Amino acid sequence: MSRPPTFVPPSCARSVRLPTSRGEFAVLDARPAGTPRGTALLLPGYTGSKEDFIAMLEPLTAAGYRAVAADGRGQYESGGPDDEGAYAQAALAADVLAQAAALGGPVHLVGHSLGGQIARAAVLLDASPFVTFTLMSSGPAEVSPDQRQKVKLLADALAVMTMDDVWTAMQAFDAPAPEDSQRAADSGREDLRQRWLRHSPVQLRVTGRQLTVEPDRVDELAAVRTVPKHVVSGERDDTWPVPLLDEMASRLGAARTVVAGAEHSPNTDRPAETSAALTGFWDRY
């Protein structure tokens, strides 16, 4: 679970609803002082939310870009039905295309973890709305065996427990060591708990299943020649090993950035450095 430093938007951003042809989505819409050099659409990962990019909004706008971070269907402040079909990958990819259209496109597309695989599906459906595509800590296929086991345990718990009970169990299961003061502080944050409680359990079950069975679609993505690609990760990652991400970047012919000092969430671990990597890539297009 990504742990943003705050849920309070910076002064450059507004928390608003983005109306699209597929319904409204909760977004943080951050704008630079002058005319934007471009617009970026930022998609969070599994159990995450738009706030996972909150520490990047000021540096992205300072570089001249409009940055729009979105809660997907069933994530945090974007509602969703109790219908599993609503969270099929193709449906979520169609949501991304609708969001891009509502922003006036074309956009720089960024997807973190699960968000990267949904974004990839959107690009494969229709690449025309996208100037560039960045996969952030998002691998070529299914997650690692350890993560597949964690997702299965979560799905089993969601089938028989309330969201509040699952949260309590997760905190006990993933209790930080006493010397890990930052994680200890994070474990008691009410904003993280409230985000969890507002997620759709159906969305979590369906998208979690997707993470455990996702096929390798790298060759399909590499064949999309019109969209320059970028692979960003931390220097450590327990969801997709970094050498696997290196190999994926090579197969894609993509730019590659490894953010020093970051793990699976460089957007929250090292937001300034991650923002600089993104804007440096976008500036070329």
C-alpha positions as a Markdown table, in Angstrom:
| # | Residue | x | y | z |
|---|---|---|---|---|
| 1 | Met | 0.0 | 0.0 | 0.0 |
| 2 | Ser | 1.4 | 3.4 | -1.0 |
| 3 | Arg | 1.5 | 5.8 | 1.9 |
| 4 | Pro | 1.3 | 9.4 | 0.7 |
| 5 | Pro | 2.6 | 12.0 | 3.2 |
| 6 | Thr | -0.7 | 13.8 | 3.3 |
| 7 | Phe | -4.2 | 13.8 | 1.8 |
| 8 | Val | -4.4 | 17.6 | 1.7 |
| 9 | Pro | -3.8 | 19.0 | -1.8 |
| 10 | Pro | -1.1 | 21.6 | -2.4 |
| 11 | Ser | -2.2 | 25.1 | -3.4 |
| 12 | Cys | -1.7 | 24.4 | -7.1 |
| 13 | Ala | -4.3 | 21.6 | -7.0 |
| 14 | Arg | -8.1 | 21.3 | -6.6 |
| 15 | Ser | -10.0 | 18.2 | -5.6 |
| 16 | Val | -12.8 | 18.0 | -8.2 |
| 17 | Arg | -15.0 | 15.7 | -10.1 |
| 18 | Leu | -14.1 | 15.0 | -13.7 |
| 19 | Pro | -17.2 | 14.4 | -15.8 |
| 20 | Thr | -16.7 | 11.9 | -18.7 |
| 21 | Ser | -18.7 | 9.9 | -21.1 |
| 22 | Arg | -18.4 | 7.0 | -18.6 |
| 23 | Gly | -19.4 | 8.9 | -15.5 |
| 24 | Glu | -17.6 | 11.1 | -13.0 |
| 25 | Phe | -14.2 | 10.4 | -11.4 |
| 26 | Ala | -12.6 | 12.1 | -8.4 |
| 27 | Val | -9.4 | 13.8 | -9.4 |
| 28 | Leu | -6.7 | 16.1 | -8.1 |
| 29 | Asp | -6.3 | 18.7 | -10.9 |
| 30 | Ala | -3.0 | 20.6 | -10.5 |
| 31 | Arg | -2.2 | 23.5 | -12.9 |
| 32 | Pro | 0.9 | 25.6 | -13.5 |
| 33 | Ala | 0.8 | 29.4 | -13.3 |
| 34 | Gly | 1.0 | 29.9 | -17.0 |
| 35 | Thr | -0.1 | 28.0 | -20.1 |
| 36 | Pro | 0.7 | 24.3 | -19.6 |
| 37 | Arg | 3.4 | 22.7 | -21.6 |
| 38 | Gly | 1.2 | 19.6 | -21.6 |
| 39 | Thr | -1.2 | 17.6 | -19.5 |
| 40 | Ala | -0.5 | 14.4 | -17.6 |
| 41 | Leu | -3.0 | 11.8 | -16.5 |
| 42 | Leu | -1.7 | 9.8 | -13.4 |
| 43 | Leu | -3.3 | 6.5 | -12.5 |
| 44 | Pro | -2.7 | 4.9 | -9.0 |
| 45 | Gly | -2.1 | 1.3 | -8.1 |
| 46 | Tyr | -3.9 | -1.5 | -6.3 |
| 47 | Thr | -5.4 | -0.3 | -2.9 |
| 48 | Gly | -4.1 | 3.2 | -3.8 |
| 49 | Ser | -5.6 | 6.5 | -4.8 |
| 50 | Lys | -5.0 | 9.8 | -6.5 |
| 51 | Glu | -3.3 | 11.0 | -3.3 |
| 52 | Asp | -0.4 | 8.7 | -4.1 |
| 53 | Phe | 0.8 | 11.4 | -6.5 |
| 54 | Ile | 0.1 | 14.3 | -4.2 |
| 55 | Ala | 3.8 | 15.0 | -3.3 |
| 56 | Met | 4.5 | 15.2 | -7.1 |
| 57 | Leu | 1.9 | 17.8 | -8.0 |
| 58 | Glu | 4.0 | 20.9 | -7.0 |
| 59 | Pro | 7.2 | 19.8 | -8.9 |
| 60 | Leu | 5.2 | 18.8 | -11.9 |
| 61 | Thr | 3.4 | 22.1 | -12.1 |
| 62 | Ala | 6.6 | 24.0 | -11.4 |
| 63 | Ala | 8.0 | 22.3 | -14.5 |
| 64 | Gly | 5.0 | 23.7 | -16.5 |
| 65 | Tyr | 2.7 | 20.7 | -16.7 |
| 66 | Arg | -0.9 | 20.3 | -15.7 |
| 67 | Ala | -1.1 | 17.1 | -13.7 |
| 68 | Val | -4.4 | 15.2 | -13.1 |
| 69 | Ala | -4.3 | 12.3 | -10.7 |
| 70 | Ala | -7.5 | 10.2 | -10.8 |
| 71 | Asp | -9.2 | 7.6 | -8.6 |
| 72 | Gly | -10.3 | 4.8 | -10.8 |
| 73 | Arg | -13.8 | 3.3 | -10.7 |
| 74 | Gly | -14.3 | 1.9 | -7.2 |
| 75 | Gln | -11.2 | 3.5 | -5.8 |
| 76 | Tyr | -11.5 | 5.8 | -2.8 |
| 77 | Glu | -13.6 | 8.8 | -3.9 |
| 78 | Ser | -14.8 | 7.5 | -7.3 |
| 79 | Gly | -17.8 | 5.3 | -6.7 |
| 80 | Gly | -18.4 | 2.0 | -8.3 |
| 81 | Pro | -21.1 | -0.7 | -8.5 |
| 82 | Asp | -21.1 | -4.2 | -6.9 |
| 83 | Asp | -20.9 | -5.7 | -10.3 |
| 84 | Glu | -17.7 | -7.6 | -11.1 |
| 85 | Gly | -18.0 | -6.8 | -14.8 |
| 86 | Ala | -17.6 | -3.1 | -14.1 |
| 87 | Tyr | -14.0 | -3.8 | -13.1 |
| 88 | Ala | -13.0 | -6.0 | -16.0 |
| 89 | Gln | -9.7 | -4.7 | -17.4 |
| 90 | Ala | -11.3 | -3.7 | -20.7 |
| 91 | Ala | -13.9 | -1.6 | -18.8 |
| 92 | Leu | -11.3 | 0.1 | -16.7 |
| 93 | Ala | -9.2 | 0.8 | -19.8 |
| 94 | Ala | -12.3 | 2.4 | -21.4 |
| 95 | Asp | -12.6 | 4.6 | -18.4 |
| 96 | Val | -9.0 | 5.8 | -18.9 |
| 97 | Leu | -9.8 | 6.7 | -22.6 |
| 98 | Ala | -12.8 | 8.6 | -21.4 |
| 99 | Gln | -10.8 | 10.5 | -18.8 |
| 100 | Ala | -8.2 | 11.4 | -21.5 |
| 101 | Ala | -10.9 | 12.7 | -23.8 |
| 102 | Ala | -12.5 | 14.7 | -21.0 |
| 103 | Leu | -9.1 | 16.4 | -20.4 |
| 104 | Gly | -9.0 | 17.6 | -23.9 |
| 105 | Gly | -6.1 | 15.3 | -24.9 |
| 106 | Pro | -3.6 | 14.4 | -26.0 |
| 107 | Val | -2.0 | 13.5 | -22.6 |
| 108 | His | 1.1 | 12.1 | -21.1 |
| 109 | Leu | -0.1 | 8.8 | -19.5 |
| 110 | Val | 1.4 | 7.5 | -16.3 |
| 111 | Gly | 0.3 | 4.3 | -14.5 |
| 112 | His | 1.7 | 3.1 | -11.2 |
| 113 | Ser | 1.6 | -0.7 | -10.6 |
| 114 | Leu | -1.9 | -1.9 | -11.3 |
| 115 | Gly | -2.6 | 1.5 | -12.8 |
| 116 | Gly | 0.2 | 0.8 | -15.3 |
| 117 | Gln | -1.4 | -2.5 | -16.5 |
| 118 | Ile | -4.8 | -0.8 | -16.9 |
| 119 | Ala | -3.1 | 2.1 | -18.7 |
| 120 | Arg | -1.3 | -0.4 | -21.0 |
| 121 | Ala | -4.7 | -2.0 | -21.8 |
| 122 | Ala | -6.0 | 1.5 | -22.7 |
| 123 | Val | -3.0 | 2.2 | -25.0 |
| 124 | Leu | -3.6 | -1.1 | -26.7 |
| 125 | Leu | -7.3 | -0.2 | -27.2 |
| 126 | Asp | -6.5 | 3.2 | -28.7 |
| 127 | Ala | -3.1 | 4.9 | -28.6 |
| 128 | Ser | -4.3 | 8.1 | -30.2 |
| 129 | Pro | -5.0 | 10.1 | -27.0 |
| 130 | Phe | -1.5 | 9.7 | -25.6 |
| 131 | Val | 1.7 | 11.7 | -26.2 |
| 132 | Thr | 3.8 | 9.4 | -24.1 |
| 133 | Phe | 3.3 | 6.4 | -21.8 |
| 134 | Thr | 5.2 | 5.8 | -18.5 |
| 135 | Leu | 5.0 | 2.5 | -16.7 |
| 136 | Met | 5.9 | 3.2 | -13.0 |
| 137 | Ser | 6.8 | 0.1 | -11.0 |
| 138 | Ser | 4.5 | -1.9 | -13.3 |
| 139 | Gly | 5.8 | -5.1 | -14.8 |
| 140 | Pro | 5.3 | -7.2 | -17.9 |
| 141 | Ala | 2.9 | -9.8 | -16.6 |
| 142 | Glu | 1.6 | -11.2 | -13.3 |
| 143 | Val | 3.1 | -10.1 | -9.9 |
| 144 | Ser | 5.7 | -12.1 | -8.0 |
| 145 | Pro | 4.8 | -15.3 | -6.3 |
| 146 | Asp | 4.9 | -13.7 | -2.8 |
| 147 | Gln | 2.6 | -10.9 | -4.0 |
| 148 | Arg | 0.2 | -13.4 | -5.6 |
| 149 | Gln | -0.1 | -15.2 | -2.2 |
| 150 | Lys | -0.8 | -11.8 | -0.4 |
| 151 | Val | -3.5 | -10.9 | -3.0 |
| 152 | Lys | -5.1 | -14.3 | -2.6 |
| 153 | Leu | -5.1 | -13.9 | 1.2 |
| 154 | Leu | -6.7 | -10.5 | 0.9 |
| 155 | Ala | -9.4 | -11.8 | -1.6 |
| 156 | Asp | -10.2 | -14.6 | 0.8 |
| 157 | Ala | -10.6 | -12.2 | 3.7 |
| 158 | Leu | -12.7 | -9.7 | 1.7 |
| 159 | Ala | -15.1 | -12.6 | 0.9 |
| 160 | Val | -16.0 | -13.2 | 4.6 |
| 161 | Met | -15.0 | -10.0 | 6.5 |
| 162 | Thr | -16.0 | -6.4 | 6.6 |
| 163 | Met | -13.6 | -3.8 | 5.2 |
| 164 | Asp | -13.0 | -2.5 | 8.7 |
| 165 | Asp | -12.2 | -6.0 | 10.0 |
| 166 | Val | -9.8 | -6.6 | 7.1 |
| 167 | Trp | -8.1 | -3.3 | 7.8 |
| 168 | Thr | -7.5 | -4.3 | 11.4 |
| 169 | Ala | -6.2 | -7.7 | 10.3 |
| 170 | Met | -3.8 | -6.1 | 7.8 |
| 171 | Gln | -2.4 | -3.8 | 10.4 |
| 172 | Ala | -1.7 | -6.7 | 12.7 |
| 173 | Phe | -0.3 | -8.9 | 9.9 |
| 174 | Asp | 2.0 | -6.1 | 8.6 |
| 175 | Ala | 2.9 | -4.6 | 11.9 |
| 176 | Pro | 6.1 | -2.5 | 11.6 |
| 177 | Ala | 9.2 | -3.3 | 13.6 |
| 178 | Pro | 9.7 | -1.0 | 16.7 |
| 179 | Glu | 12.7 | 0.7 | 15.1 |
| 180 | Asp | 10.7 | 1.6 | 11.9 |
| 181 | Ser | 9.3 | 4.8 | 13.3 |
| 182 | Gln | 7.9 | 6.1 | 10.0 |
| 183 | Arg | 5.9 | 3.0 | 9.3 |
| 184 | Ala | 4.8 | 2.8 | 12.9 |
| 185 | Ala | 3.4 | 6.3 | 12.5 |
| 186 | Asp | 1.8 | 5.5 | 9.2 |
| 187 | Ser | 0.1 | 2.5 | 10.6 |
| 188 | Gly | -2.0 | 4.7 | 12.9 |
| 189 | Arg | -3.0 | 7.2 | 10.2 |
| 190 | Glu | -6.8 | 7.7 | 10.0 |
| 191 | Asp | -6.6 | 9.1 | 6.5 |
| 192 | Leu | -5.2 | 5.8 | 5.2 |
| 193 | Arg | -7.9 | 3.8 | 7.0 |
| 194 | Gln | -10.6 | 6.0 | 5.6 |
| 195 | Arg | -9.2 | 5.6 | 2.1 |
| 196 | Trp | -9.3 | 1.8 | 2.6 |
| 197 | Leu | -12.9 | 1.8 | 3.9 |
| 198 | Arg | -14.1 | 3.8 | 0.9 |
| 199 | His | -12.7 | 1.3 | -1.7 |
| 200 | Ser | -15.1 | -1.1 | -3.3 |
| 201 | Pro | -14.4 | -4.6 | -2.0 |
| 202 | Val | -15.6 | -5.9 | -5.4 |
| 203 | Gln | -13.1 | -3.7 | -7.2 |
| 204 | Leu | -10.3 | -5.0 | -4.9 |
| 205 | Arg | -11.2 | -8.6 | -5.5 |
| 206 | Val | -11.5 | -8.3 | -9.3 |
| 207 | Thr | -8.4 | -6.1 | -9.9 |
| 208 | Gly | -6.4 | -8.2 | -7.4 |
| 209 | Arg | -7.3 | -11.3 | -9.5 |
| 210 | Gln | -6.1 | -9.4 | -12.6 |
| 211 | Leu | -2.7 | -8.8 | -11.0 |
| 212 | Thr | -2.2 | -12.6 | -10.4 |
| 213 | Val | -3.1 | -13.7 | -14.0 |
| 214 | Glu | -2.0 | -10.8 | -16.2 |
| 215 | Pro | -0.4 | -12.1 | -19.4 |
| 216 | Asp | 2.8 | -10.7 | -20.9 |
| 217 | Arg | 1.7 | -8.1 | -23.4 |
| 218 | Val | 5.0 | -6.4 | -23.9 |
| 219 | Asp | 5.4 | -7.3 | -27.5 |
| 220 | Glu | 1.9 | -5.9 | -28.2 |
| 221 | Leu | 2.9 | -2.6 | -26.5 |
| 222 | Ala | 6.2 | -2.5 | -28.3 |
| 223 | Ala | 4.3 | -2.7 | -31.6 |
| 224 | Val | 2.6 | 0.6 | -30.8 |
| 225 | Arg | 5.2 | 2.8 | -32.4 |
| 226 | Thr | 3.4 | 6.1 | -32.1 |
| 227 | Val | 3.7 | 6.4 | -28.3 |
| 228 | Pro | 7.2 | 6.9 | -26.8 |
| 229 | Lys | 7.5 | 4.7 | -23.7 |
| 230 | His | 9.3 | 5.1 | -20.3 |
| 231 | Val | 9.8 | 2.6 | -17.5 |
| 232 | Val | 10.4 | 4.0 | -14.0 |
| 233 | Ser | 11.0 | 2.1 | -10.8 |
| 234 | Gly | 12.8 | 2.3 | -7.5 |
| 235 | Glu | 16.0 | 0.5 | -7.0 |
| 236 | Arg | 14.2 | -2.3 | -5.1 |
| 237 | Asp | 10.8 | -3.8 | -5.8 |
| 238 | Asp | 9.2 | -6.9 | -4.3 |
| 239 | Thr | 6.2 | -6.8 | -6.7 |
| 240 | Trp | 8.1 | -7.0 | -10.0 |
| 241 | Pro | 11.9 | -7.6 | -9.6 |
| 242 | Val | 14.0 | -4.7 | -11.0 |
| 243 | Pro | 15.9 | -6.9 | -13.5 |
| 244 | Leu | 12.5 | -7.9 | -14.9 |
| 245 | Leu | 11.6 | -4.2 | -15.3 |
| 246 | Asp | 15.0 | -3.6 | -17.0 |
| 247 | Glu | 14.3 | -6.4 | -19.4 |
| 248 | Met | 10.8 | -5.1 | -20.1 |
| 249 | Ala | 12.2 | -1.6 | -20.9 |
| 250 | Ser | 14.7 | -3.2 | -23.3 |
| 251 | Arg | 12.0 | -5.1 | -25.1 |
| 252 | Leu | 9.9 | -2.0 | -25.4 |
| 253 | Gly | 12.8 | 0.2 | -26.6 |
| 254 | Ala | 11.7 | 2.5 | -23.7 |
| 255 | Ala | 13.6 | 5.1 | -21.8 |
| 256 | Arg | 14.6 | 3.7 | -18.4 |
| 257 | Thr | 14.8 | 5.5 | -15.0 |
| 258 | Val | 15.8 | 3.9 | -11.7 |
| 259 | Val | 15.1 | 6.2 | -8.8 |
| 260 | Ala | 17.7 | 5.9 | -6.1 |
| 261 | Gly | 16.4 | 5.3 | -2.6 |
| 262 | Ala | 13.0 | 4.3 | -3.8 |
| 263 | Glu | 11.1 | 1.0 | -3.7 |
| 264 | His | 7.8 | 0.0 | -5.2 |
| 265 | Ser | 6.4 | 3.5 | -4.9 |
| 266 | Pro | 8.9 | 6.1 | -6.1 |
| 267 | Asn | 6.0 | 8.5 | -6.4 |
| 268 | Thr | 5.8 | 8.6 | -2.6 |
| 269 | Asp | 9.3 | 7.5 | -1.7 |
| 270 | Arg | 11.2 | 10.1 | -3.8 |
| 271 | Pro | 8.6 | 12.4 | -5.3 |
| 272 | Ala | 11.0 | 15.2 | -6.4 |
| 273 | Glu | 13.4 | 12.9 | -8.2 |
| 274 | Thr | 10.5 | 10.9 | -9.8 |
| 275 | Ser | 8.9 | 14.1 | -11.0 |
| 276 | Ala | 12.2 | 15.3 | -12.5 |
| 277 | Ala | 12.4 | 12.0 | -14.4 |
| 278 | Leu | 8.9 | 12.3 | -15.8 |
| 279 | Thr | 9.2 | 15.9 | -16.9 |
| 280 | Gly | 12.6 | 15.3 | -18.4 |
| 281 | Phe | 11.1 | 12.6 | -20.5 |
| 282 | Trp | 8.0 | 14.6 | -21.4 |
| 283 | Asp | 10.1 | 17.6 | -22.4 |
| 284 | Arg | 11.4 | 15.6 | -25.3 |
| 285 | Tyr | 7.9 | 15.3 | -26.8 |
